[in-house]
Amino acid sequence: MADKVMGTDKIIRIFNMINAIQANPGISAADLALKCDVNIRTIYRDLDLLSMIAPITNEGRGTGYRFMGKFFLYPLNFTEQEALAFSLLPSMVDPDKLPPGFETAYDKVMGTHRKEKSQQNRMLEDIADIIQMGTPAYRKESPSFVQPIIQAILESRTIDTVYHTQYRDETTERSVDPYYLIPREQRFYLIGYCHLKQAIRTFRISRFQKVEVTERSFDKKGFNVRQYLKNTWSIDRGDKNIRFKVRFSSNVARYIKEEELFVHPWMKDLPDGGLLFEVTVNNEKEFVEWIRRYGPDAEILEPASVREKMKLQLAEWMELYK
């Protein structure tokens, strides 16, 4: 039991040292020893331990100790597991052996954690209120799941969901590890690991019918979203790269140059003020839909197969509007 008591003493002393250094940047080891009521050798040992978990520095004799950069004890940024472990601390030590001040120090730390958690939740609510999303035409109401999804992403926690897959007209229950929230075309999409499909999937936020944040944590395991979306024009990933060459007229060339794209095209100004635009994408449908927005001001030059498809579609439209 003595070991436990000594460990508790050290925990409290470390917290006191952090508070003292934050409040008095440049404080000396002697002053720290005085504040903590221990000898200076104990302070040096504690400083060695503290340097392993915080960016503390001493620039030379007489300069004292301070934290580098923007390090600060608060907010604590406890994970759920860390908060649980700390909350169980009093039950793991003998109350009769606790040093004076333990209970008040413990209450301050836990109170700060609860306050931080409350502030974080309010901030997430504010963010969710700022992000305004439309409602699918077939629904009278559409609950916003942006806040719990952002919370789950920040805390690396799995969500249990009910999701509707539109092209199959199928609703399924899924557990998803949420990685990234991606805005595209006035919509939000979630990229994450789907436990049902055991693969990375992309979900349209408005198609979730239920989202619950669980206590289960996850690890992205080095997932690279830029690599995942490489050559993806918007959000739907294809399985075959296609090189497009398009000529834009002078009427729209300047607007094309300021488009905020997710791929890197090659562009060349033409003598007539037009623009030659070349890009490699992995989804033909998404790119062609973008091209259609510019009507006769955009001409697909390559590939020839897509150019022919466009001719047939235009012919069908002409028939429709005769």
Secondary structure as UniProt FT lines:
FT   HELIX           2..23
FT   TURN            25..26
FT   HELIX           29..36
FT   HELIX           40..50
FT   TURN            51..53
FT   STRAND          56..57
FT   TURN            61..63
FT   STRAND          65..67
FT   TURN            69..70
FT   HELIX           80..87
FT   HELIX           89..92
FT   HELIX           95..97
FT   TURN            100..101
FT   HELIX           102..130
FT   TURN            137..138
FT   HELIX           146..155
FT   STRAND          157..165
FT   TURN            166..169
FT   STRAND          170..184
FT   TURN            185..186
FT   STRAND          187..194
FT   TURN            195..198
FT   STRAND          199..204
FT   HELIX           205..207
FT   STRAND          208..217
FT   TURN            221..222
FT   HELIX           225..228
FT   TURN            229..231
FT   STRAND          242..248
FT   TURN            250..252
FT   HELIX           253..257
FT   STRAND          266..269
FT   TURN            271..272
FT   STRAND          275..281
FT   HELIX           284..292
FT   TURN            293..294
FT   HELIX           295..297
FT   STRAND          298..302
FT   HELIX           304..320
//
